[in-house]
Structure formats: C-alpha cells, structure tokens
Amino acid sequence: MRPSLVAYRDVVSFGLYSSGVSVINVFYNLAPQLFLARILDFASVGLYSRAISLTQVFDRLVTQVLNPVIMPAIVARRQAGEDLSAVYLEAIQLLSVAQWPFLVFVAFMARPIISIWLGPTWLDIVPLVRLLCIANMALFAACLSYPVLVAVGSVRDALISSFISLPPSLLVILGASFFGVQAVAGVALLTLPFQAAVAIYFISRHLRFGLMDLVRALMSSVLVTAATAFGLAGCTALMAAGLLTPMAGLALATCAAAFCWWLGLLLTGHPLLHQLHQAVASLGRIRPRLRLSRSAL
C-alpha cells in the first residue's frame, strides 16, 4: 500500500461537500442559544438548553447508536443490487414507529419527568419541551438523509439541501428570539418540517418515490402513535385530577404506553414486529453457544 494521488479530485470534492454539511449543521444547532444569549438573557439560554436536552434523549439513546452502521449498511445493500427506495421506506417505517411514540410520551409526561429529573424549579420548560417534541416528529428520517445521498453518489445535494433549508430557518429563529424563548421553541413547528421536506424532496429525486409512497409507509406508524397517545391521555387526565402522584403517574403511563404501543404493532401488523421476531430468534441461537463457551472455560 503506497500513497497515491489517483482520483484526488474526487476525494477533495467529497471532503469539501461533506465538511460544508457538517459546518452549516453545527452552526445551525448552536445558533438559537447564541441568539437567545445576545437578544434576551442567559436564563433563557438555560431554559432552552434544558428543553433541547430532554427532547433529544431519543437521538442520544437510539439515533447516535445507529449512525455508525447506517451508512455502511445502506452502501452494502446498494452494492448488492437492492432497491434503495424500498430500503429507505422500510427504514423510515422502523424509525418513525420508535421515535414518534417516544416523543409523544415525553410530551404528555413532560411535567412529571421534569419534576422528578430536574426538580420543580425547572417546570417552566414544560411548554418548551412539548412544542419541541411535536416539532421533532418531523425529523423521523433525518439520520438517513446524508447516508442515502452519499450512497447514491450525491453528497453535493446534501449540501444544497442544507443551504436551502437552514439559512431561512435561522432567519425565522432570529426573528422569534425577540419574542422570547417560547417563541423560539414554537417556530420549530415550522422550521423542522420545512427542513425535513427539503431533505426528502432531494432524496425522492434519486430514489424515485412519491408522496403517496411516503404516506403509505408511515400510515401504520401513525396508527401505532395514536394508540400510544390514547393510553397516555388517560394517565394525564388522572394526574391532572390529582389522583396520581408524579412518580405513580409516570410509572402507570410507562406501562400504559408500552401496552398500547405493542397493541398498535399487533393490530397494524407493523414491520417492526418481524424485526423483533428475528432479533429474538437470533438471541435464541446465540444462547446455546454462550453456554458452551462458558462450560469450556
């Protein structure tokens, strides 16, 4: 293996586009807090930061774990000759049915979660968390956008889509900063769906799927999320009536949400069920091998 400058133009070009995507996204993520610190005060920055950290728990627990394997998996399936359109639609089915119910759970249970986790002094962020949870539901396919565009050889489109969606979003956030931290959280209901729509548009140009294909792929996840929300609504009503303490209400809501989520998967025949069955079967095959290795030791 010797150093070579063969195809250096492709390497440099890819690196510039990829770096541009990273830079603009990092600046976008930091901008709301910079605006709030400059226009309002550091107390607003603290409230917004806490709300963001609670809203992004799913991303930290699930999405960041998947990120290292998403791109290699998509590239491998493309090289195997599989239809990337079907792969993408299947992936958003699996991601949305996990992300949406989680965000709905956090939105409904924001008050007891914050009261137990952060303390009653942070209850001012409850409306911020609820707004951001609803807005972040639009980003169900965000972690797939960059890997898919790279897999189809269009990293340039990843940068273009960022330039189309993020600067206008920053201007809207800047304007909202003059009206308070709740306004900044509220405009996410506009900016995040806009960003998601732009990214999906560029992906659909390469993968050749339409709006109805997307709707059909997400319909079962919508039903599962609605079932989960129905179970959570009852627990929220009991807590609002003062019949449950925050801890008891959170425990009951967790059980109700899990039951309704699982029931929704069964009633809709969601593809996630097949994946779960495969995972259980794989664990069943691995267990005897683990026992043999332990006995050999």
C-alpha positions in Angstrom: 0.0 0.0 0.0 1.7 3.2 -1.2 0.4 6.8 -1.1 -1.1 7.9 -4.4 -2.9 11.0 -5.8 -5.1 8.9 -8.1 -8.6 10.3 -8.1 -7.6 13.1 -5.7 -10.2 15.4 -7.2 -13.0 13.1 -6.2 -11.6 12.8 -2.7 -11.1 16.6 -2.2 -14.5 17.3 -3.8 -16.3 14.9 -1.5 -14.4 16.2 1.5 -15.4 19.8 0.8 -19.1 19.0 0.4 -19.1 16.8 3.4 -17.3 19.4 5.6 -19.7 22.0 4.4 -22.7 20.0 5.5 -21.1 19.5 8.9 -20.2 23.1 9.4 -23.6 24.5 8.5 -25.4 22.0 10.7 -23.2 22.6 13.7 -23.7 26.4 13.3 -27.5 25.9 13.0 -27.6 23.8 16.2 -25.7 26.4 18.1 -27.5 29.5 16.6 -30.7 29.5 18.8 -28.7 29.6 22.0 -26.4 32.3 20.6 -29.5 34.4 19.5 -31.1 34.0 22.9 -28.0 34.9 24.8 -27.5 38.0 22.7 -31.1 39.2 22.5 -32.6 38.1 25.8 -30.5 36.7 28.7 -28.6 33.6 29.9 -31.7 32.4 31.8 -33.5 31.9 28.5 -30.5 30.1 27.2 -30.6 27.7 30.2 -34.3 27.0 29.7 -33.9 26.3 26.0 -30.8 24.2 26.5 -32.6 22.0 29.1 -35.6 21.7 26.9 -33.5 20.6 23.9 -31.5 18.1 26.0 -34.7 16.4 27.2 -36.2 16.4 23.7 -33.1 14.8 22.2 -33.0 11.8 24.5 -34.2 9.5 21.8 -31.5 10.8 19.4 -28.8 10.1 22.0 -30.1 6.7 23.0 -31.0 5.3 19.6 -30.0 7.5 16.6 -26.4 8.1 17.7 -26.0 4.4 18.3 -27.3 3.6 14.8 -25.4 6.4 13.0 -22.1 4.4 12.7 -23.8 1.5 11.0 -26.4 3.2 8.8 -24.2 4.4 6.0 -22.2 1.1 5.7 -25.5 -0.8 5.7 -27.1 1.3 3.0 -24.0 1.2 0.8 -23.7 -2.5 1.2 -27.4 -3.0 0.2 -26.9 -0.8 -2.8 -23.8 -2.7 -3.9 -25.9 -5.9 -3.5 -28.3 -4.5 -6.1 -31.2 -3.9 -3.8 -33.8 -1.2 -4.5 -32.8 1.7 -2.3 -36.3 3.2 -2.5 -37.7 0.1 -0.7 -34.8 0.2 1.8 -35.4 3.8 2.6 -39.2 3.4 3.0 -38.7 0.4 5.2 -36.1 2.3 7.4 -38.4 5.2 8.0 -41.2 2.8 9.0 -39.0 1.3 11.7 -37.6 4.7 12.8 -40.9 6.5 13.0 -42.7 3.8 15.0 -40.0 4.1 17.6 -39.4 7.8 17.6 -42.9 9.1 17.4 -44.4 7.2 20.4 -41.3 8.2 22.4 -41.7 11.9 21.6 -45.5 11.7 22.3 -44.7 10.0 25.7 -42.2 12.8 26.6 -44.7 15.5 25.5 -47.5 14.0 27.6 -45.3 13.3 30.6 -43.2 16.4 30.4 -44.3 17.7 33.8 -43.7 14.6 35.9 -40.4 13.8 34.1 -39.1 17.3 34.7 -40.4 17.4 38.2 -38.6 14.1 39.1 -35.5 14.5 36.9 -34.7 18.2 37.2 -36.8 19.4 40.1 -39.9 21.7 40.4 -37.7 24.8 39.7 -37.5 23.7 36.0 -41.2 23.3 35.4 -41.1 26.5 33.2 -39.7 24.4 30.4 -42.7 22.1 30.2 -44.3 24.1 27.3 -41.0 24.3 25.5 -40.5 20.5 25.7 -43.9 19.8 24.4 -43.5 22.2 21.4 -40.1 20.7 20.6 -41.3 17.2 20.9 -44.1 17.8 18.4 -41.8 19.6 16.0 -39.1 16.9 16.2 -41.6 14.3 15.0 -40.9 15.8 11.5 -37.3 14.6 11.7 -38.1 10.9 11.7 -35.8 10.4 8.6 -33.1 12.9 9.5 -30.4 10.3 10.2 -31.0 8.7 6.8 -30.7 11.8 4.6 -26.9 12.1 4.5 -26.1 8.4 4.2 -28.6 7.9 1.4 -27.4 10.8 -0.6 -23.8 9.6 -0.2 -24.8 6.1 -1.2 -26.3 7.4 -4.4 -23.3 9.5 -5.1 -24.9 12.9 -4.5 -23.2 14.3 -1.4 -23.4 17.7 -3.2 -27.2 17.5 -2.9 -26.8 17.1 0.9 -25.0 20.5 1.0 -27.5 22.1 -1.4 -30.5 20.9 0.7 -28.8 22.3 3.9 -28.3 25.7 2.2 -31.9 25.7 1.1 -33.5 24.8 4.4 -31.1 26.0 7.2 -30.5 29.8 6.4 -34.2 30.6 6.2 -34.8 28.6 9.4 -32.1 30.7 11.1 -33.8 33.9 10.0 -37.1 32.7 11.4 -35.4 31.7 14.7 -33.7 35.1 14.9 -37.0 36.9 14.5 -38.6 34.7 17.1 -35.8 35.4 19.6 -37.1 39.0 20.1 -40.4 37.5 21.4 -39.0 35.1 23.9 -37.8 31.6 24.4 -41.2 30.1 23.9 -41.5 31.7 20.5 -38.1 30.2 19.5 -39.5 26.7 20.5 -42.7 27.4 18.7 -41.2 28.3 15.4 -39.7 24.8 15.3 -43.1 23.7 14.3 -42.4 25.5 11.0 -38.7 25.2 10.5 -38.2 21.5 11.3 -41.0 20.2 8.9 -39.6 22.6 6.3 -36.1 21.1 6.7 -37.5 17.5 6.6 -39.5 18.3 3.4 -36.5 19.7 1.6 -34.3 16.7 2.5 -37.0 14.2 1.5 -37.5 16.0 -1.8 -33.8 15.7 -2.8 -33.8 12.0 -1.7 -37.0 11.3 -3.7 -35.4 12.7 -6.8 -32.8 9.9 -6.7 -34.9 7.0 -5.2 -37.9 7.6 -7.4 -40.7 7.5 -4.8 -43.7 9.8 -4.5 -45.7 11.4 -1.7 -48.2 8.6 -1.6 -45.4 6.1 -1.2 -44.2 8.0 1.8 -47.7 8.3 3.3 -48.3 4.6 2.9 -45.0 3.8 4.5 -45.8 6.0 7.5 -49.5 5.2 8.0 -49.0 2.2 10.3 -46.6 4.2 12.4 -49.3 7.0 12.7 -51.8 4.5 14.0 -49.4 3.0 16.5 -48.5 6.5 17.7 -52.2 7.4 18.0 -52.8 4.2 20.1 -49.9 5.2 22.4 -51.2 8.7 22.7 -54.7 7.3 23.7 -53.2 5.4 26.6 -51.1 8.4 27.7 -54.1 10.7 27.6 -55.9 8.7 30.2 -52.9 8.8 32.6 -52.5 12.5 32.0 -56.2 13.1 32.9 -55.8 11.1 36.2 -52.7 13.2 37.1 -54.4 16.5 36.2 -57.2 15.5 38.6 -54.7 14.9 41.4 -55.5 11.2 41.7 -51.8 10.2 41.0 -48.5 11.5 42.2 -45.9 12.3 39.6 -44.0 9.1 40.3 -47.1 6.9 40.3 -48.4 8.7 37.2 -45.1 8.3 35.3 -45.0 4.6 36.2 -48.5 4.0 35.1 -48.0 6.0 31.9 -45.0 4.0 31.1 -46.9 0.7 31.4 -49.9 2.1 29.5 -47.8 3.5 26.7 -45.8 0.2 26.3 -49.1 -1.8 26.2 -50.8 0.5 23.7 -47.7 0.6 21.6 -47.4 -3.2 21.5 -51.1 -3.5 20.8 -50.8 -1.0 18.0 -48.0 -3.0 16.4 -50.1 -6.2 16.6 -53.2 -4.5 15.1 -51.4 -2.9 12.3 -49.0 -5.8 11.6 -46.1 -3.3 11.6 -42.9 -4.4 10.0 -41.1 -3.8 13.3 -42.8 -7.0 14.6 -40.9 -9.0 12.1 -37.6 -7.4 13.1 -38.3 -8.1 16.7 -39.1 -11.7 16.0 -35.8 -12.0 14.1 -33.9 -10.4 17.0 -35.4 -12.9 19.5 -34.7 -15.8 17.2 -31.0 -14.6 16.8 -30.7 -14.4 20.6 -32.1 -17.9 20.9 -29.4 -19.2 18.5 -26.6 -17.4 20.3 -27.6 -18.5 23.8 -26.5 -22.2 23.4 -23.2 -21.1 22.0 -22.6 -18.8 25.0 -23.4 -21.7 27.3 -20.9 -24.0 25.5 -18.2 -21.3 25.7 -18.7 -20.9 29.4 -18.6 -24.6 30.1 -15.4 -24.9 28.1 -13.9 -22.2 30.3 
